[in-house]
Amino acid sequence: MTVAPALVLDGVLTAEQLEATGRFILAQQEEDGAIPWWRGGKLDPWDHVEAAMALAVLGHDEAALAAYAWSARTQAVDGSWPMEQCRGVVTEAASDTNQCAYIATGVWHHHLVTGSTEAVHRFWPTVERAIDFVVRQQRPGGEVAWAVDVARRPDDFALRTGSSSVLHSMVCALEIADVVGVRRPDWEDAAERLRTALVRRPEAFADRSRYSMDWYYPVLGGALRGEAARAELAARWDDFVWPGHGVRCVDDNPWVTAAESSELVMALDAVGESASAATLLAEIQHMRDDSTGGYWTGYVVADDATWPEEQTSWTAAAVVLAVDAVTRTTGGSGIFRDHVLTEEECEADDAAS
């Protein structure tokens, strides 16, 4: 286990509280390395990786490596994973492109946190197969089909949230490729085309505008930066942010969630809105359960009620990653801030070609 710097959010979360959150996530991990939503429950490949990332931040890098080893062992020949399984039994055999791409973000994050290239070299074949699978689902306009069905046919629409996350994972995969000494110009081209679609072709994506993720993910995933990103966040701030409570999952429901709130914290941090990020992170601690170290998924403000009554590994993980981002504690704290494809890079590549 890495001797990691103690994660603390001054005046809000102590090192002991965050260590308890690490133990909560560890308690959900199964013997084979899988990290389901809760022990014995369902697992999806994105949330599994998110939980592994949080474990690395909290110094449990061997447990994180075990999670990535599980991903490598269970990857399909085509580079994908099923959307959902439970204790090795597939319960949803379709594959979500965003979920499959996220292994690249996790592996690159592990390198940034630990300073070791072990995971980068060990899991490069897994990352390569996963990103190749995702790139094959890219549509002519640059957007990425959100999923493939059981027959391996891509869906005929893309999602802004998923494609934004895929873009970030592609960038992380390119970072990994650079470390292992491999050039993937096809990935570079795919990433540039995807970013262009996200920035210039909003009509290419299915309308999910009632969801807060659709609003902030182009910033979190790095498609938008600078004034464009800040303007995007400001445009719907009042629709989604409930002062003192957190971020709504959808704009027409009085339900705030800890994970979406934490992701917005990281998006704010990525564009230099540090004060707003820290305030929001402090405000969502009402969803913490100090008896377990975990976090409730959400809270219905109008009813003063926790809902659903569940504490998931990925919700706790999102909070941990947000704390790391705003405190800049580990080398992985800038995973969403620093590892993005910029407009300048796209223009430079266009000029070179």
Disulfide bonds with the S-S distance in Angstrom:
none
